[in-house]
Each structure stands twice: as structure tokens, then as C-alpha cells.
Amino acid sequence: MGNLEIYERVRSVPAEAQRKINGGRLNGKTDINPMWRIKVLTEQFGPCGIGWYYEVTKQWTEHQGEETAAFVNILLYVKAGGEWSKPIFGTGGSMFAEKQKSGLYVSDECYKMATTDAISVACKQLGIGADVYWDKDKTKYTEKSPAKPADTQTAPGQDARLAPVLQELHRIGYTVNSVCKTYKIDSISDMSDLQIKDFLQRAKKMPDKEPA
């Protein structure tokens, strides 16, 4: 087997397994469907437990203020040429308790998501999804780009998804900047579909602004 044989077979990610991240700290980056990685591992090495498997070696949490993050370390093993590989290390993390405007949000799936993240890190070392990481994505570890100045905020009408948000902002008398602060984004155009839905649900409970 050539050194790059597996890498070349698993580097490309089909479009249907990719999702552009809109909004938040990872805005503009690319997310890969985790089940695609499982499919690739199965195609290349065999069913889980027979041709590949992983061991969870550590689970722990770390606290910062009111927030808590969960972390998982794994060792991934694959069988190639009839022999098991040395362990391939992966570490992943996810929020357990996250401070939001409405209060502290606690996730009961934090370890599951951290494990999924750890598997993706281990898979990356085999070259799985390499084209996304190499060409299309800056990854979450890349230096954060500078924030957009206030005068570059999306104007009404530039994004059809934002029309209901802008309409509600006008009704309740809130500013675009207040939305950006709430969701910790640089521009209102960075709002994800989930954030838009969340905002509209909150706005419905708010009264109209008082007339000047």
C-alpha cells in the first residue's frame, strides 16, 4: 500500500455531506456530516467493531465562570492489510452549560457531541475530508478575522432571510447591534437560520415600541 493510497481515496467530500456554517464564531466555515465519516470508515476498513473501532480514554469537564465545557479523548484503530493500526488519537469538545441571554442552557448530549468531534479529529489524520480542511475551510483553530465595522452591517433587503428580523426590530424598537450582541456575532447577516427562528420566537412575546 502506498503512503497516500488511503488519503487519496478519502480526501474528497461530496457536496451533500457538506454544510456551510452561517453565523457565530465559525461563520463561513464548512461542517461535514459526521455520518459521512462513519460511512467512509466502513467503506475503507469494514463495519465498526470488525474493521475499525475506537476507545474512549478520558471524559472530563472544565469550568470558566458560569459556563462548563465537556471534553472526550479517544483512540481510533483501523485494520489495513489484515493488521490493526497503532492508536490514532483524537480529542473533542462540546458545551455542557452555556450562558445565554435567557439563562444557562444545559445540554444532555455534550459527551456524545464531544465524542463525535473527537472522531472527526482522528479521521482527519487519515486524510478523511482533507479537501475541505485544505482548500475550503479555515477551521475553528484559525485566527479569528477582525470584526466588521458598524457601517458594514447588512442593510434592509440585502438578505431575504433577515426581512422578518428587521421588521420585528422596527416593531419593538430594538437595534441591529442589540441582536449582534445577543448572539455574539459581528453582523446581522451572520445570523444562522436557528438564531433567526429563536429571535422571532422571542420577539413575538415583546410589545410594540412606544410612540415617540
C-alpha positions as a Markdown table, in Angstrom:
| # | Residue | x | y | z |
|---|---|---|---|---|
| 1 | Met | 0.0 | 0.0 | 0.0 |
| 2 | Gly | 1.4 | 3.4 | -1.0 |
| 3 | Asn | 1.7 | 6.1 | 1.7 |
| 4 | Leu | -1.0 | 8.2 | 0.2 |
| 5 | Glu | -3.4 | 5.5 | -1.0 |
| 6 | Ile | -6.0 | 5.8 | 1.8 |
| 7 | Tyr | -5.5 | 9.6 | 1.9 |
| 8 | Glu | -6.3 | 9.9 | -1.8 |
| 9 | Arg | -9.4 | 7.7 | -1.5 |
| 10 | Val | -11.0 | 9.6 | 1.3 |
| 11 | Arg | -9.9 | 13.2 | 0.8 |
| 12 | Ser | -12.9 | 14.3 | -1.3 |
| 13 | Val | -16.2 | 15.2 | 0.5 |
| 14 | Pro | -19.4 | 15.1 | -1.6 |
| 15 | Ala | -21.5 | 18.2 | -1.7 |
| 16 | Glu | -24.4 | 16.6 | 0.1 |
| 17 | Ala | -22.2 | 15.9 | 3.1 |
| 18 | Gln | -21.1 | 19.5 | 3.5 |
| 19 | Arg | -22.9 | 22.4 | 5.2 |
| 20 | Lys | -21.9 | 26.0 | 5.2 |
| 21 | Ile | -21.9 | 27.5 | 8.7 |
| 22 | Asn | -23.8 | 30.8 | 8.8 |
| 23 | Gly | -23.3 | 32.9 | 11.9 |
| 24 | Gly | -21.3 | 32.8 | 15.1 |
| 25 | Arg | -17.6 | 32.2 | 15.6 |
| 26 | Leu | -17.4 | 29.6 | 12.8 |
| 27 | Asn | -19.3 | 31.7 | 10.3 |
| 28 | Gly | -18.2 | 30.9 | 6.7 |
| 29 | Lys | -16.5 | 27.6 | 7.6 |
| 30 | Thr | -17.7 | 24.2 | 6.4 |
| 31 | Asp | -19.3 | 21.5 | 8.6 |
| 32 | Ile | -19.0 | 17.8 | 7.5 |
| 33 | Asn | -21.9 | 15.4 | 8.2 |
| 34 | Pro | -20.5 | 13.1 | 10.9 |
| 35 | Met | -22.3 | 10.1 | 9.4 |
| 36 | Trp | -20.3 | 10.6 | 6.2 |
| 37 | Arg | -17.1 | 9.9 | 8.2 |
| 38 | Ile | -18.7 | 6.7 | 9.6 |
| 39 | Lys | -19.6 | 5.6 | 6.1 |
| 40 | Val | -16.1 | 6.3 | 4.8 |
| 41 | Leu | -14.5 | 4.3 | 7.7 |
| 42 | Thr | -16.9 | 1.4 | 7.0 |
| 43 | Glu | -16.2 | 1.5 | 3.2 |
| 44 | Gln | -12.4 | 1.6 | 3.7 |
| 45 | Phe | -12.0 | -0.8 | 6.7 |
| 46 | Gly | -15.2 | -2.7 | 7.3 |
| 47 | Pro | -18.0 | -2.5 | 9.9 |
| 48 | Cys | -17.5 | -0.8 | 13.2 |
| 49 | Gly | -16.0 | -3.3 | 15.7 |
| 50 | Ile | -14.7 | -5.5 | 12.9 |
| 51 | Gly | -12.6 | -3.3 | 10.6 |
| 52 | Trp | -12.4 | -0.2 | 12.8 |
| 53 | Tyr | -13.3 | 0.9 | 16.4 |
| 54 | Tyr | -12.4 | 3.5 | 19.0 |
| 55 | Glu | -11.9 | 3.6 | 22.7 |
| 56 | Val | -12.9 | 6.4 | 25.0 |
| 57 | Thr | -9.9 | 7.0 | 27.2 |
| 58 | Lys | -11.0 | 10.1 | 29.1 |
| 59 | Gln | -14.1 | 12.2 | 29.7 |
| 60 | Trp | -14.0 | 15.4 | 31.8 |
| 61 | Thr | -15.4 | 18.9 | 32.2 |
| 62 | Glu | -13.7 | 22.3 | 32.6 |
| 63 | His | -15.3 | 25.4 | 34.0 |
| 64 | Gln | -15.0 | 29.0 | 33.1 |
| 65 | Gly | -17.2 | 31.4 | 35.1 |
| 66 | Glu | -20.8 | 30.1 | 34.8 |
| 67 | Glu | -20.0 | 28.0 | 31.7 |
| 68 | Thr | -18.9 | 24.4 | 31.5 |
| 69 | Ala | -17.4 | 22.5 | 28.6 |
| 70 | Ala | -17.2 | 18.8 | 28.2 |
| 71 | Phe | -14.2 | 17.0 | 26.6 |
| 72 | Val | -13.5 | 13.5 | 25.4 |
| 73 | Asn | -10.3 | 11.7 | 24.4 |
| 74 | Ile | -10.4 | 8.7 | 22.1 |
| 75 | Leu | -8.1 | 6.3 | 20.4 |
| 76 | Leu | -9.2 | 5.2 | 16.9 |
| 77 | Tyr | -8.0 | 1.8 | 15.5 |
| 78 | Val | -8.3 | 0.7 | 11.8 |
| 79 | Lys | -7.5 | -2.6 | 10.2 |
| 80 | Ala | -5.5 | -2.3 | 6.9 |
| 81 | Gly | -3.9 | -5.2 | 5.1 |
| 82 | Gly | -5.1 | -7.6 | 7.8 |
| 83 | Glu | -3.3 | -5.7 | 10.6 |
| 84 | Trp | -4.5 | -3.4 | 13.2 |
| 85 | Ser | -3.1 | 0.1 | 13.3 |
| 86 | Lys | -1.4 | 1.8 | 16.2 |
| 87 | Pro | -3.9 | 4.1 | 18.1 |
| 88 | Ile | -4.9 | 7.3 | 16.3 |
| 89 | Phe | -5.5 | 10.0 | 18.9 |
| 90 | Gly | -8.4 | 12.4 | 18.8 |
| 91 | Thr | -9.8 | 14.9 | 21.3 |
| 92 | Gly | -13.1 | 16.7 | 21.0 |
| 93 | Gly | -15.2 | 19.2 | 23.0 |
| 94 | Ser | -18.7 | 20.5 | 23.3 |
| 95 | Met | -20.5 | 22.9 | 25.7 |
| 96 | Phe | -22.3 | 21.4 | 28.7 |
| 97 | Ala | -23.5 | 24.6 | 30.3 |
| 98 | Glu | -23.6 | 27.7 | 28.1 |
| 99 | Lys | -24.6 | 31.1 | 29.2 |
| 100 | Gln | -27.3 | 32.6 | 27.0 |
| 101 | Lys | -29.4 | 35.8 | 27.3 |
| 102 | Ser | -32.4 | 33.7 | 28.5 |
| 103 | Gly | -30.3 | 32.0 | 31.1 |
| 104 | Leu | -28.0 | 29.0 | 31.5 |
| 105 | Tyr | -28.5 | 26.3 | 28.8 |
| 106 | Val | -27.5 | 22.8 | 29.8 |
| 107 | Ser | -27.0 | 20.1 | 27.1 |
| 108 | Asp | -27.6 | 16.4 | 27.9 |
| 109 | Glu | -25.8 | 15.4 | 24.7 |
| 110 | Cys | -22.5 | 17.2 | 25.4 |
| 111 | Tyr | -20.4 | 14.0 | 25.7 |
| 112 | Lys | -22.0 | 12.5 | 22.6 |
| 113 | Met | -21.2 | 15.6 | 20.6 |
| 114 | Ala | -17.7 | 15.8 | 22.1 |
| 115 | Thr | -17.1 | 12.2 | 21.1 |
| 116 | Thr | -18.3 | 12.9 | 17.5 |
| 117 | Asp | -15.8 | 15.8 | 17.4 |
| 118 | Ala | -13.0 | 13.6 | 18.7 |
| 119 | Ile | -13.7 | 11.0 | 15.9 |
| 120 | Ser | -13.5 | 13.8 | 13.3 |
| 121 | Val | -10.1 | 14.8 | 14.7 |
| 122 | Ala | -8.8 | 11.3 | 14.5 |
| 123 | Cys | -10.3 | 10.8 | 11.0 |
| 124 | Lys | -8.6 | 14.0 | 9.8 |
| 125 | Gln | -5.2 | 12.3 | 10.4 |
| 126 | Leu | -6.2 | 9.6 | 7.9 |
| 127 | Gly | -7.0 | 12.3 | 5.4 |
| 128 | Ile | -10.7 | 11.8 | 5.6 |
| 129 | Gly | -12.3 | 15.1 | 4.3 |
| 130 | Ala | -8.8 | 16.6 | 3.7 |
| 131 | Asp | -10.0 | 18.7 | 0.7 |
| 132 | Val | -12.4 | 20.6 | 3.0 |
| 133 | Tyr | -9.7 | 21.3 | 5.6 |
| 134 | Trp | -7.1 | 22.1 | 3.0 |
| 135 | Asp | -8.9 | 24.3 | 0.4 |
| 136 | Lys | -12.3 | 25.4 | 1.7 |
| 137 | Asp | -12.1 | 25.7 | 5.4 |
| 138 | Lys | -10.0 | 27.9 | 7.8 |
| 139 | Thr | -11.1 | 25.6 | 10.6 |
| 140 | Lys | -12.1 | 26.7 | 14.1 |
| 141 | Tyr | -8.5 | 27.0 | 15.1 |
| 142 | Thr | -7.6 | 29.7 | 12.6 |
| 143 | Glu | -7.1 | 33.2 | 13.9 |
| 144 | Lys | -10.4 | 35.0 | 14.1 |
| 145 | Ser | -10.9 | 37.5 | 11.4 |
| 146 | Pro | -11.4 | 41.1 | 12.5 |
| 147 | Ala | -14.9 | 42.2 | 13.3 |
| 148 | Lys | -16.8 | 44.1 | 10.6 |
| 149 | Pro | -17.2 | 47.8 | 11.3 |
| 150 | Ala | -20.6 | 49.0 | 12.2 |
| 151 | Asp | -21.2 | 50.8 | 8.9 |
| 152 | Thr | -20.9 | 47.5 | 7.0 |
| 153 | Gln | -23.9 | 45.9 | 8.8 |
| 154 | Thr | -26.4 | 44.3 | 6.4 |
| 155 | Ala | -28.9 | 46.8 | 5.2 |
| 156 | Pro | -32.6 | 46.0 | 4.9 |
| 157 | Gly | -33.4 | 44.0 | 1.8 |
| 158 | Gln | -29.9 | 42.5 | 1.3 |
| 159 | Asp | -30.9 | 39.1 | 2.6 |
| 160 | Ala | -34.4 | 37.8 | 2.3 |
| 161 | Arg | -33.9 | 35.6 | 5.4 |
| 162 | Leu | -33.5 | 38.8 | 7.5 |
| 163 | Ala | -36.6 | 40.6 | 6.4 |
| 164 | Pro | -38.7 | 39.2 | 9.3 |
| 165 | Val | -36.0 | 40.0 | 11.8 |
| 166 | Leu | -35.7 | 43.6 | 10.5 |
| 167 | Gln | -39.4 | 44.0 | 10.6 |
| 168 | Glu | -39.6 | 42.8 | 14.2 |
| 169 | Leu | -36.7 | 45.1 | 15.2 |
| 170 | His | -38.6 | 48.0 | 13.8 |
| 171 | Arg | -41.7 | 47.0 | 15.7 |
| 172 | Ile | -40.2 | 46.5 | 19.1 |
| 173 | Gly | -37.7 | 49.4 | 18.7 |
| 174 | Tyr | -34.5 | 47.3 | 19.1 |
| 175 | Thr | -31.3 | 47.9 | 17.1 |
| 176 | Val | -29.3 | 45.6 | 14.9 |
| 177 | Asn | -26.4 | 46.0 | 17.3 |
| 178 | Ser | -28.5 | 44.6 | 20.1 |
| 179 | Val | -29.1 | 41.4 | 18.1 |
| 180 | Cys | -25.4 | 41.1 | 17.3 |
| 181 | Lys | -24.6 | 41.3 | 21.0 |
| 182 | Thr | -27.2 | 38.8 | 22.0 |
| 183 | Tyr | -26.0 | 36.1 | 19.5 |
| 184 | Lys | -22.3 | 37.2 | 19.7 |
| 185 | Ile | -22.0 | 37.8 | 16.0 |
| 186 | Asp | -20.2 | 40.5 | 14.1 |
| 187 | Ser | -23.0 | 41.3 | 11.7 |
| 188 | Ile | -26.7 | 40.6 | 11.5 |
| 189 | Ser | -26.0 | 38.9 | 8.1 |
| 190 | Asp | -24.1 | 36.2 | 10.2 |
| 191 | Met | -27.4 | 35.0 | 11.9 |
| 192 | Ser | -28.0 | 31.3 | 11.3 |
| 193 | Asp | -31.4 | 30.0 | 10.5 |
| 194 | Leu | -31.7 | 28.7 | 14.1 |
| 195 | Gln | -30.8 | 32.1 | 15.5 |
| 196 | Ile | -33.4 | 33.8 | 13.3 |
| 197 | Lys | -36.0 | 31.4 | 14.5 |
| 198 | Asp | -35.0 | 31.9 | 18.1 |
| 199 | Phe | -35.1 | 35.7 | 17.7 |
| 200 | Leu | -38.6 | 35.7 | 16.1 |
| 201 | Gln | -40.0 | 33.5 | 18.8 |
| 202 | Arg | -38.6 | 35.9 | 21.5 |
| 203 | Ala | -39.8 | 39.0 | 19.6 |
| 204 | Lys | -43.4 | 37.7 | 19.4 |
| 205 | Lys | -43.6 | 38.0 | 23.2 |
| 206 | Met | -42.4 | 41.6 | 23.2 |
| 207 | Pro | -44.7 | 44.6 | 23.0 |
| 208 | Asp | -44.6 | 47.3 | 20.3 |
| 209 | Lys | -42.3 | 50.2 | 20.9 |
| 210 | Glu | -43.9 | 53.2 | 22.5 |
| 211 | Pro | -44.6 | 56.0 | 20.0 |
| 212 | Ala | -42.2 | 58.9 | 20.1 |
